[in-house]
Amino acid sequence: MRLLLIEDDADLGRGLRRDLLSAGFAVDWAMTGTEGAFLGVDQPYDAIILDLGLPDKPGLEVLHDWRAAQMSTPVLILTARDAWHERVDGLKAGADDYLGKPFHVEELIARLQALVRRAAGQTSPQLSVGGLVLDEDRQCVRLPTGAQADLTGTEFRLLRYFMRNPDKVLSKDRLTGHVYDQYAEHGSNLIEVYVRRLREKIGRERLRTQRGQGYVFPSDPGAER
């Protein structure tokens, strides 16, 4: 999953980005409301963490503009303004969740995962498709045989995106947009490299190539194409 973090506190932002990367997210970090507002509509994020007290453009204004433009990306407000009426203002402006500072990173990650699950229509906290079970805490996958395959950070993000979008044709551009952040270096064939590595771990039949279009993760790998 790819996240946008909009936070003007350099120390907090740096630490949060590090913790979120460790938790298996690709993270873009903006320190101003203007930059964050632009990135929010320009890039395909799975969720956004938005501070309210930004120096140039208030977070509520950023959020209001996004929702007025029909942007539906889940937004979690993260702020020291934790009075009940401020939470109500944030939710009325279109926020999906609200977490006051100070906070525990573990709670933030759990809330983000819940937001993305709801946006994808997933009701269970466990991601299970086609006999594969993805362990998001340990960043590994359990196969139907019971064996466990450990995943690198990129393999984990790529497989998680496939499993959240079963039976869909996913182009290389779309996969790149959700697996890598804006700072990552990635060549045109890097997705092919990681698809090949995933096939070695979970089976070739689980990632089908749609020539000229991209890849499909079938919910029933035994079915005919």
Secondary structure, DSSP 4 states (H G I P E B T S, - for coil): -EEEEE---HHHHHHHHHHHHHTT-EEEEESSHHHHHHHHHHS--SEEEE-S--SSS-HHHHHHHHHHTT----EEEEES---HHHHHHHHHTT-SEEEESS--HHHHHHHHHHHHHHHTT--SSSEEETTEEEETTTTEEE-TTS-EEE--HHHHHHHHHHHHSTT--B-HHHHHHHHS-TT----TTHHHHHHHHHHHHH-GGGSEEETTTEEE--SSTTS--
